[in-house]
Amino acid sequence: MGASSPAQRAVLERAHHGGGWLLSGIICINILILGCALVSGSAFNSVAITAVHRQIFLIVLLVLTMLWMLFYTAVTSRMDQAIVFKDSHAGPVWLRGGFLVFGLLSLLMDIFKIATYAGYLHCDSAVKVAFPVVQAVFLIVQTFFLWTHAKDCVQLHTNFTRCGLTLTLSTNLVVWMAAVTEESLHQTEIPDLYVNVSHKMYRANYGDKCKCSHSACDTFKEAFYYLYPFNIEYSLFASALAYVMWKNVGRLVEDHSHPHVKFRPKEVCFGPLTGILLVVAGLATFIMYEVDILTEDEEKRNLALLIHFVMNIVIVSLMSLATVIGCIVYRLDHREHVSEKNPTRSLDVGLLVGSSIGQFIISYFSIVALLATGARGYLNALNLSWALLTVLQLGLQNYFIIEGLNREPFHVMQEAALHTNAHAYTEMSTVIESNRSTYQLTSTKNKLNWKRRILKEVSAFLLLANIILWIMPAFGARPQFDHPTEIKFYKFTMWAAIVNIGLPFGIFYRMHSVASLFEVYLFS
């Protein structure tokens, strides 16, 4: 196997691309379309399709996916020659670490859901309790499965494995759609569009007909809504890991390990320090916004919007400036681009560009509405500035991250030079002098040059800035609904659809950028 030529490997790899690819793709598309229809239909107060019907469908999907995962773990992965190759790039430890944290918080959300819906068992369907129970078990099984097998390149049961992985992928995406829909309705439900009161004051409830049997229902309900962002991110992370596994089924990879990179926080200072200050300031203004936006005092609400807009403008302006500096360094840097075929890298870039479209959509729709209405008033002017700067920042950051991911890591280039220099030096020097030279070269390797330092500073700053830009919308900041200009221009139904579709992708973009920037930091 190891002595085969690249052409033979390509033929063997294509031989694995049988009907399983087509069948698994058909399964994925059908589950996604059916799931999308059920989730959309149950989002409204319809008699024909309710949340219970959606949850029954999800329970069936979760159980089938768990059964396949258990079969893979107990049977397929234990067979001889089943997993000959491992993709060293797939499921890096920081990605799986984040996936594990989101999984634990999602599990906590399910526990709160069980405690909440158990209080309504006497007057509501038992399915509402059964679903979080099944989902909690699914979280445990899937987290173990993906943590253990994310790097596998399966060579046996390939068609069955492809179908199982697309089932896993589509199940997580349907769960994501359901969570996004439920969380969006929770945030945007306004019974009277002409009343100028924050949408957050209205929350879906059971009314007076069904009372909770214990006093902690409202507390648990409020708690699990704040945990939805982690569950949403968990489903997307799981989908990404399942997709990479699906691409790696039957893949023949070269037998080399991922370069070992050490994380050294002492290498940089200014970027992390500025980023931490930005996160602290952002959290302070976010808390003020969440408190003051709920009041009926118009002046306090406008002040909260003013502070929120100014804070976001400062953040995206500093990010744009830092990214421009990083892009200039890339132009001065002569590292080669990575030529190796890598499904993980392709997925990273695709998710980065694809998810940024959600924020682009919201920003451009805001720009059109604000320019069409004349952007009169200081709040409209700030909102317009924020939207324009966000478009600029997204474009610059995408370029910076994609360039960083596609460049050869600094340490790989240095190791190659070190090996070449040491080999040449050995031929004309004594052993003692050769050892001294190797020591000096190794010392130089560990010392950052100015290009590396700037790139690390920029990456660290952007990483922290993206964290605060994830926190604010993920945990309830919705200036798109608290500021009425876009609602009046597009009408509430259309604007709510735009925001509720685009914002989840924008939130995921920020979290995905954090993971990508961490990788750029490590390999700079």
C-alpha positions in Angstrom: 0.0 0.0 0.0 2.8 2.4 1.0 4.7 1.7 -2.2 1.9 2.5 -4.6 2.2 5.5 -6.9 0.1 8.7 -6.7 -1.8 7.5 -9.8 -2.5 4.1 -8.3 -3.7 5.8 -5.1 -6.0 8.0 -7.1 -7.5 5.0 -8.9 -8.0 3.1 -5.7 -9.6 6.2 -4.0 -12.0 6.6 -6.9 -12.9 3.0 -6.6 -14.4 3.7 -3.2 -16.6 6.5 -4.7 -19.4 4.1 -5.6 -23.1 4.4 -5.2 -22.6 5.2 -1.5 -21.8 8.8 -2.2 -25.0 9.2 -4.2 -27.2 7.3 -1.8 -25.9 9.1 1.2 -26.4 12.5 -0.5 -30.0 11.6 -1.3 -30.7 10.6 2.3 -29.2 13.8 3.6 -31.2 16.1 1.2 -34.5 14.3 1.9 -34.1 14.5 5.7 -33.1 18.1 5.5 -36.0 19.2 3.3 -38.5 17.2 5.4 -37.0 18.6 8.6 -37.1 22.1 7.3 -40.8 21.7 6.3 -41.7 20.3 9.8 -39.7 22.9 11.7 -41.2 25.8 9.6 -44.7 24.4 9.9 -44.5 23.9 13.7 -43.1 27.4 14.2 -46.6 28.9 14.1 -49.8 28.2 16.0 -51.0 25.6 13.6 -53.5 22.9 14.5 -52.2 20.4 11.9 -48.5 20.5 12.8 -47.4 21.2 16.3 -44.1 21.3 18.3 -45.0 17.7 19.4 -45.0 16.4 15.8 -41.6 18.1 15.2 -40.2 16.6 18.4 -41.4 13.1 17.5 -39.7 13.4 14.2 -36.5 14.5 15.9 -36.7 11.7 18.4 -36.8 9.2 15.6 -33.8 10.8 13.9 -31.8 10.9 17.1 -32.5 7.3 18.0 -31.5 6.1 14.4 -28.3 8.1 14.5 -27.4 6.8 17.9 -28.0 3.2 16.8 -25.6 3.7 13.8 -23.0 5.3 16.0 -23.1 2.4 18.4 -22.8 0.0 15.5 -19.8 1.9 14.1 -18.1 2.0 17.5 -18.8 -1.7 18.4 -18.4 -3.4 14.9 -17.0 -1.3 12.1 -14.1 0.4 13.9 -13.0 -2.9 15.5 -12.6 -4.8 12.3 -9.1 -5.5 10.9 -8.1 -3.1 8.1 -11.2 -0.9 8.8 -9.2 2.2 9.8 -5.8 2.0 8.2 -5.4 5.7 7.8 -6.0 8.7 10.0 -6.5 12.3 8.8 -4.1 14.2 11.1 -5.8 17.6 10.1 -9.3 16.5 11.0 -10.7 17.3 14.5 -7.8 19.3 16.0 -7.7 19.2 19.8 -8.9 22.8 20.2 -11.9 22.2 17.9 -12.8 19.0 19.8 -12.2 20.8 23.1 -14.7 23.5 22.1 -17.1 20.9 20.9 -16.9 19.1 24.3 -17.6 22.4 26.2 -20.6 23.2 24.0 -21.8 19.6 24.5 -21.6 19.9 28.3 -23.6 23.2 28.3 -26.1 21.7 25.8 -26.5 18.8 28.3 -27.2 21.3 31.0 -29.8 22.9 28.8 -31.6 19.6 28.3 -31.6 19.0 32.1 -33.3 22.4 32.6 -35.8 21.6 29.8 -36.6 18.3 31.5 -37.2 20.0 34.8 -39.3 22.7 33.2 -41.6 20.4 31.1 -42.0 17.9 33.9 -43.9 20.6 35.7 -46.5 20.6 32.9 -46.9 16.9 32.4 -50.4 17.0 34.0 -51.7 19.2 31.2 -49.3 18.8 28.2 -47.8 16.1 26.1 -45.2 13.7 27.6 -43.2 14.1 24.3 -42.0 17.5 25.5 -40.2 15.7 28.3 -39.1 12.7 26.3 -37.4 14.8 23.6 -34.8 16.5 25.9 -34.2 13.1 27.6 -33.4 11.5 24.3 -31.4 14.5 23.2 -29.3 14.3 26.4 -28.5 10.7 25.7 -27.7 11.6 22.1 -25.3 14.3 23.2 -23.3 11.9 25.3 -23.2 9.2 22.6 -22.3 11.7 19.8 -19.7 13.6 21.8 -17.9 10.3 22.6 -18.2 9.1 19.0 -16.8 12.3 17.4 -14.1 12.8 20.0 -12.9 9.2 19.4 -13.4 8.8 15.6 -13.2 12.3 14.1 -9.9 11.4 12.3 -10.9 8.0 10.9 -10.6 7.3 7.2 -12.8 4.2 7.0 -11.9 1.5 4.5 -14.7 -1.1 5.3 -18.5 -0.8 5.3 -17.9 2.3 3.3 -21.4 2.7 1.8 -23.1 2.0 5.1 -20.7 4.4 6.9 -21.3 7.2 4.4 -25.1 6.8 4.9 -24.6 6.8 8.6 -22.5 9.9 8.5 -24.9 11.8 6.3 -27.7 10.7 8.7 -25.6 12.2 11.5 -24.9 15.4 9.5 -28.6 15.9 8.6 -29.8 15.1 12.1 -27.6 17.8 13.6 -28.6 20.3 11.0 -32.4 19.6 11.6 -31.7 20.0 15.4 -29.9 23.2 14.6 -32.8 24.5 12.6 -35.3 23.6 15.3 -33.1 25.3 18.0 -32.6 28.4 15.9 -36.3 28.7 15.1 -37.4 28.3 18.7 -34.8 30.7 20.0 -35.6 33.3 17.3 -39.4 33.1 18.0 -38.5 33.6 21.7 -36.5 36.7 20.9 -38.8 38.3 18.3 -42.4 37.6 19.3 -44.2 41.0 19.3 -48.0 40.8 19.7 -48.6 44.4 18.6 -46.3 45.8 16.0 -47.4 49.3 16.6 -46.5 49.4 20.2 -43.0 50.7 20.8 -42.0 48.2 23.4 -39.0 45.8 23.3 -39.7 42.4 21.9 -37.9 40.8 24.9 -40.9 41.7 27.2 -43.0 39.1 25.4 -42.3 35.4 25.9 -44.2 32.4 24.8 -46.0 30.7 27.7 -48.8 28.4 28.5 -51.2 31.0 29.6 -53.6 30.6 32.5 -55.0 27.2 31.5 -51.9 25.2 32.4 -50.0 25.9 35.6 -46.6 24.5 36.5 -46.7 21.9 39.3 -43.5 23.4 40.9 -42.3 26.9 41.6 -39.0 26.7 39.7 -40.5 26.5 36.2 -39.9 30.1 35.2 -36.4 30.0 36.5 -35.5 26.9 34.5 -37.2 28.2 31.4 -35.2 31.4 31.6 -32.0 29.5 32.2 -32.3 27.1 29.2 -33.1 29.9 26.8 -29.7 31.5 27.7 -28.1 28.1 26.9 -29.5 27.9 23.4 -26.5 29.6 21.8 -24.2 26.8 23.0 -26.6 24.1 21.7 -26.8 25.8 18.3 -23.0 26.0 18.1 -22.7 22.3 19.2 -25.0 21.1 16.4 -22.9 23.1 13.8 -19.6 21.8 15.2 -20.9 18.2 15.1 -22.1 18.7 11.5 -18.7 20.0 10.5 -16.9 17.0 12.1 -19.4 14.5 10.5 -18.9 16.1 7.1 -15.1 15.8 7.3 -15.5 12.1 8.3 -17.8 11.6 5.4 -15.3 13.1 3.0 -12.6 10.9 4.5 -14.5 7.6 4.0 -12.3 5.4 1.7 -9.6 8.1 1.5 -6.0 7.1 1.3 -3.8 9.6 3.0 -0.1 9.9 3.4 1.2 8.4 6.6 2.5 11.5 8.4 1.4 13.2 11.5 0.2 16.7 12.0 3.1 19.1 12.9 3.3 19.5 16.6 2.8 23.1 17.6 3.2 24.5 21.1 0.9 27.3 22.4 3.1 30.0 24.0 1.0 32.9 25.4 4.2 34.8 26.3 5.0 35.2 22.6 2.6 38.1 22.3 1.4 40.9 24.6 -0.3 43.9 22.9 -2.9 42.0 20.9 -4.3 39.9 23.7 -4.2 42.8 26.2 -6.1 45.1 23.8 -8.5 42.2 23.0 -9.2 41.5 26.7 -9.9 45.2 27.3 -12.3 45.2 24.4 -14.1 42.1 25.7 -14.5 43.6 29.2 -15.8 46.9 27.7 -18.1 45.0 25.4 -19.5 42.9 28.2 -20.2 46.1 30.3 -22.0 47.8 27.5 -23.9 44.6 26.6 -25.2 44.3 30.2 -26.3 47.9 30.2 -28.0 47.4 26.9 -29.9 44.3 28.1 -31.1 46.1 31.3 -32.0 49.5 29.8 -33.6 48.3 26.6 -36.4 46.6 28.6 -37.5 49.8 30.2 -40.4 51.9 28.8 -38.4 55.1 29.2 -37.7 56.3 25.7 -34.6 58.2 26.7 -33.0 55.2 28.4 -33.7 53.0 25.5 -32.2 55.4 23.0 -29.1 55.8 25.3 -28.8 52.0 25.4 -28.9 51.9 21.6 -26.4 54.7 21.3 -23.9 53.0 23.6 -24.4 49.7 21.8 -23.9 51.2 18.4 -20.8 53.1 19.5 -19.2 50.1 21.1 -19.8 48.0 18.0 -18.4 50.7 15.8 -15.2 50.9 17.9 -14.8 47.1 17.8 -15.2 46.7 14.1 -13.0 49.7 13.4 -10.2 48.4 15.5 -10.6 45.0 13.9 -10.5 46.4 10.4 -7.3 48.4 11.2 -5.6 45.3 12.8 -6.6 43.2 9.8 -5.2 45.7 7.3 -1.9 45.5 9.2 -2.0 41.7 9.0 -2.7 41.8 5.3 0.2 44.1 4.7 2.5 41.7 6.5 1.2 38.8 4.3 2.2 40.8 1.2 5.7 41.2 2.6 5.8 37.5 3.6 7.1 35.0 1.0 5.9 31.7 2.5 4.5 29.3 -0.1 0.8 28.3 -0.2 -0.1 24.8 1.0 -0.7 22.5 -2.0 -1.8 19.4 -0.2 -5.5 18.3 -0.7 -7.2 18.7 2.7 -11.0 18.3 3.2 -10.7 19.9 6.6 -9.1 23.1 5.2 -11.6 23.3 2.4 -14.5 23.0 4.8 -13.0 25.7 7.1 -12.8 28.1 4.2 -16.3 27.2 2.9 -17.9 27.6 6.3 -16.1 30.9 6.8 -17.2 32.4 3.5 -20.7 30.8 3.6 -21.6 31.8 7.2 -20.4 35.4 6.6 -23.1 35.8 4.0 -25.7 35.9 6.8 -24.1 39.0 8.4 -23.5 40.5 4.9 -27.3 40.2 4.2 -28.3 41.9 7.4 -25.8 44.7 6.9 -26.7 45.4 3.3 -30.4 45.4 4.0 -29.8 47.9 6.8 -27.7 50.1 4.5 -30.4 50.2 1.9 -33.2 51.0 4.4 -31.1 53.7 6.2 -30.0 55.4 2.9 -33.5 55.2 1.5 -35.0 56.9 4.6 -32.2 59.5 4.7 -30.5 58.2 7.8 -31.9 61.1 9.8 -31.0 61.3 13.5 -27.9 60.2 15.4 -29.1 56.6 15.9 -29.7 56.1 12.2 -26.3 57.6 11.4 -24.6 55.3 13.9 -26.5 52.3 12.6 -25.5 53.1 9.1 -21.8 53.5 10.1 -21.9 50.2 11.9 -23.4 48.4 8.9 -20.8 49.9 6.5 -17.9 49.1 8.8 -19.2 45.6 9.4 -19.2 44.9 5.6 -15.6 46.2 5.4 -14.5 44.2 8.4 -16.0 40.9 7.2 -14.3 41.2 3.8 -10.9 42.0 5.3 -11.1 39.3 8.0 -12.1 36.6 5.5 -9.0 37.5 3.4 -6.7 37.5 6.4 -8.0 34.1 7.7 -8.0 32.4 4.4 -4.5 33.6 3.6 -3.3 32.4 7.0 -4.9 29.0 6.6 -3.5 28.4 3.2 0.1 29.5 3.9 2.8 27.0 4.9 3.4 27.2 8.7 6.5 29.1 9.7 7.8 26.2 11.7 7.6 23.9 8.7 9.6 26.3 6.5 12.1 26.7 9.3 12.5 23.0 9.9 13.1 22.4 6.2 15.8 25.1 6.2 17.2 23.7 9.4 17.5 20.2 8.0 19.1 21.4 4.8 21.6 23.7 6.6 22.5 21.0 9.1 23.0 18.4 6.3 25.3 20.8 4.3 27.2 21.8 7.4 27.9 18.2 8.4 29.7 17.5 5.2 32.4 20.1 5.9 32.6 20.4 9.7 33.4 18.3 12.7 30.8 16.7 14.8 31.3 19.2 17.6 30.9 22.2 15.3 27.8 20.6 13.7 26.2 20.1 17.1 26.9 23.8 18.0 25.4 24.9 14.7 22.3 22.9 15.3 21.9 24.4 18.7 22.2 27.9 17.4 19.7 27.2 14.6 17.3 25.7 17.0 17.6 28.7 19.2 16.9 31.0 16.2 13.9 28.8 15.4 12.2 29.5 18.7 12.8 33.3 18.4 10.0 35.2 16.7 10.9 37.5 13.9 8.9 40.7 13.5 6.6 39.3 10.8 5.6 36.4 13.0 5.1 38.6 16.0 2.8 41.0 14.2 0.7 38.1 12.7 0.4 36.6 16.2 -0.6 39.9 17.7 -3.2 40.5 15.1 -4.6 37.0 15.3 -4.9 37.1 19.1 -6.6 40.5 19.0 -9.1 39.4 16.3 -9.8 36.2 18.1 -10.8 38.0 21.3 -12.8 40.7 19.3 -14.8 37.9 17.6 -15.6 36.4 21.0 -17.3 39.6 22.2 -19.1 39.9 18.8 -20.3 36.4 19.3 -21.5 36.9 22.9 -23.6 40.0 22.3 -26.0 38.6 19.6 -25.9 35.1 20.9 -27.2 36.1 24.3 -30.0 38.4 23.2 -28.8 41.7 21.8 -31.2 42.5 19.0 -30.8 46.1 18.0 -32.3 45.1 14.6 -35.7 44.9 16.4 -35.1 47.5 19.1 -34.4 50.2 16.5 -37.5 50.7 14.3 -36.1 52.1 11.0 -35.7 48.7 9.3 -39.0 47.4 10.7 -40.9 50.4 9.3 -39.1 50.2 5.9 -39.4 46.4 5.3 -42.4 45.8 7.6 -42.0 43.4 10.5 -42.7 40.1 8.8 -40.1 40.5 6.1 -37.4 42.1 8.4 -37.9 39.4 11.0 -37.4 36.7 8.3 -34.2 38.5 7.1 -32.7 38.8 10.7 -33.8 35.3 11.9 -32.2 33.7 8.8 -29.1 35.8 8.6 -28.2 36.3 12.3 -27.7 32.6 13.2 -25.2 32.3 10.4 -23.5 35.5 11.6 -23.3 34.2 15.1 -21.8 30.9 13.8 -19.4 33.0 11.7 -17.9 34.7 14.7 -17.4 31.4 16.6 -15.9 29.7 13.5 -13.6 32.7 13.1 -12.4 32.2 16.6 -11.4 28.6 15.8 -9.8 29.6 12.5 -7.9 32.5 14.0 -6.5 30.2 16.8 -5.1 28.0 14.0 -3.7 31.0 12.2 -2.1 32.1 15.5 -0.5 28.7 16.1 1.0 28.3 12.6 2.2 31.9 12.3 
